[in-house]
Amino acid sequence: MKNSHLLKLLADAGLSPEELGKRLGLSGMTLRRWIKGRPGTLIPKFYERALSDEVIRLWMEGRLTEDAESVKWAMTQGQSLYFEAALKNLGLTGDFLKPGVGEDRLLLGLTQIGSSEPRQKQVDDGHKKILGFTKLGKAWADRIAVLTKVLASKKLGAMDKLIAYGALFYLICPFDLIPDNVPVFGMIDDYAILGAASEHYVKHHSKKI
């Protein structure tokens, strides 16, 4: 993190150097010295872990939005709080990450995600964004097609559509269990979840979609 990013973090979170310093176990004077350094100066690497974890805490507290530059930076650092923050963002419980997550627990987790009306609205409003993922290949397009048909189906009730809502929200959510901006691996979880959800509907509700 550069000192200019630190300055932006303070502004975005509405914190003074002294307030952030207290949260980090540092003096406000230390943070002010970093900020006043030559533009582009890197914050000492020793403090990056503490800073990334604190950014995640601020995000979880609602003091930073997911669009904040500091949050995007922290999500790439592999910090210890990432999964806790991602679970909260998705509306999942800690049980979701216990060893041996099977199909039933995965579908239950998607139901939890999809049961939120604000998340449903993001899916409904994000139709164009969702269709953009079909460009990733035929398998992606087929899975997305099944789930969008589920949402449009008049033969399925609202409860039957929660898994589809959950899977599609997971797809468009940038901060899920594996951040989408992680090279190569960032979209593996999205692809797998789309597969599990679409297979569920093909297997149990094919006549209604």
Secondary structure, 3 states (H helix, E strand, C coil): CEHHHHHHHHHHHCCCHHHHHHHHCCCHHHHHHHHCCCCCCECCHHHHHHHHHHHHHHHHCCCCCCCCHHHHHHCCCCCCCHHHHHHHHHCCCHHHHCCCCCHHHHHHHHHHHHCCHHHHHHHHHCHHHHHHHHHHCHHHHHHHHHHHHHHHCCCCCCHHHHHHHHHHHHHHCCCCCCCCCCCCCCCHHHHHHHHHHHHHHHHHCHHHC
